[in-house]
Amino acid sequence: MRRAARRRAAGTGGARGDGPFRFAATGAGIALLAVMAAIGVFLVVKAVPALRANTSNFLTELTWRPNAAEPSFGIGALAFGTVLSSFLALVIATPVAVGVALFISHYAPRRLASALGYVVDLLAAVPSVVYGLWGVAFLVPFMLGPSEFLNRYLGWIPLFGGDQVVGRSMLTGALVLAIMILPIIAAISREVFLQVPKAQEEAALALGATRWEMIRMSVLPFGRPGVISAAMLGLGRAMGETIAVALIFPATFTVTFQVLGPSGNSIAANIANGFGEATETGRGALIASGLVLFLITLLVNMGARLVIARRKEYARAAA
């Protein structure tokens, strides 16, 4: 009798707690959407006057002269540089980060894995300006030799072509971004790989699979949604990075796939470089470019969610 009464009391308490929790969770979700909507409305309101004063097509124009007597500016080159540098950084960082995560979670001894985990978490917390200063002081002069090598022997590839090779290039900026986002992707992927059910791993090993075959059949499929989410989080940071790329990019307004030459810029870097001396129209133009970055980030995250949703059998486990 006493046990039954305790169960009924526990059930009643759980039912009473469900309502406030549901409303709190719903309110948090609505508040997040409201904040995002408020940011979007603010950007649109501040950008409209500058867009009306613009004498060029904002989406296709490659020049950026919003402070001129007749403002002429466009987002084409900046959006291209943002997407290209972030994509290159993601391509460079993701395989390395997944390898680091697999080593920590399934290969390294426990003590070494714990130490490496702390190091990865520490690198993820390093301010971006530190990476930017390191890139200017060390990576820019260092990359001149490898860039000349790539241009000489792989110049037939459009990505490494061009007549001029410099240290402050799109490739150098992409490498700095890759080093910045690598700890984030590695840390999240490591936690996802550690959540793989041990029964699945032991079953694969019991059937005669090698360590790599077990990882390929059990760990990677289970952790794929989490790795995609980690990669998209890193991509978001790469797209929004400001100081590090502002210190390295040559701040040009050209559209080219040649990543070794003196070209490269991004929306965030252009905002940092131009906001201090911008007129009222110039500030509106920079805010308009921020609105474009906001929309690009939303589209990228929506695409990532669609990719994750295709793996429904693992999405719930990795959420």
Secondary structure, DSSP 8 states (H G I E B T S, - for coil): -HHHHHHHHHHHHHHHHHHHHHHHHHHHHHHHHHHHHHHHHHHHHHHHHHHHH--S-TTT---EETTSSS-EE-SHHHHHHHHHHHHHHHHHHHHHHHHHHHIIIIIS-HHHHHHHHHHHHHHHTS-HHHHHHHIIIIIHHHTHHHHHHHHHHSTTSGGG--S---SSSHHHHHHHHHHHHHHHHHHHHHHHHHTS-HHHHHHHHHTT--HHHHIIIIIHHHHHHHHHHHHHHHHHHHHH--HHHHHHS-------S--SSS----HHHHHHHHSTT--HHHHHHHHHHHHHHHHHHHHHHHHHHHHHHT-HHHHHHH-
